Amino acid sequence: MVTKDTKNEVKEKTSVSLESKDSKHAQDVKSSSQKDAILTHESKVEKLRKVYLVDFCIKDLMLNKVIETNLKERISKDDDRAVLFNGKKPILEGMGNLFPKVEEFIASAKDNDEKTMKLTAIDAYGLRNKEMVRVVPMNAFRENKINPFVGLAFEADGMYGVVKSVSGGRVLVDFNSPYADHDVEVYIKKIKTLNEKEAIETILNNFFAKTNAKLKSFENEKIVIELTAQNNATNDMYKQVLDGFLKNFVKYKELVIENAK
């Protein structure tokens, strides 16, 4: 909590009472200019993004199979490739967690509103791009201790790829989504919009789970997070990553990272 120094407060009041009318007018003009500057600065500050919790189910209309959902009852025995998400799915506004048209519905919907939407391929996983089929040197796989084979799915630099062929020292990889060119059906139910504390906890639980990150406290615009560093990473590294992440969704002035006990 910020407190004023009593002596300074008295001094300020005294000096104001001894000023002439002209000086008082000049100060009023200066104060007005400062307020205008503050308002101009605040208008440039980006609006905080929202974090939502939803129930969802994405179904491939070409294959007639569920792709991903958090609702176990929507998966049948024929949905052999379905991904079951554990718990309510967090949607971070503007971060590409879900298709833009679905996110638009979530942003305007009330709690417990639900909708089933059909999306064409261009509004879902996109259209196939020939330039996304690339040759990757075999050494790149060996350096990461991966033995490539046809059908292998893997992640590299944030991109998902599937091995299409292996020939000598060359591996042909398709980085297009396996659902490119496919129309989909999306069921979505908005559960709630999270407050700032809930947003922090949800982000930690879903995106920093490997560090067992926990919110220790959030008060007076100060966030304290406990975590267990991984792979020789330092607390300063986590602070930089978390700060870049959280500032989009939470208003705070200080972020402290502590080692979990």
Buried (B, 14 or more C-beta within 10 A) or exposed (E): EEEEEEEEEEEEEEEEEEEEEEEEEEEEEEEEEEEEEEEEEEEEEEEBBBBBBBBBBBBBBEEEBBBBBBBEEBBEEEBEEBEEBEEBBBBBBEBEBBBEEBBEBBBEBEEEEBEEBEBEBEBBBBEBEEEBBEEBEBEEBEEEEBEBEEEBEBEBEEEBBBBEEBEEEEBBBBBBBEBBBBBBBBBBBBBBBBEBBBBBBBBBBBBBEEBEBBBBEBEEEEBBBBBEBEEEEEBEEBBEBBBEBBBBBBEBEEBEBEEEE
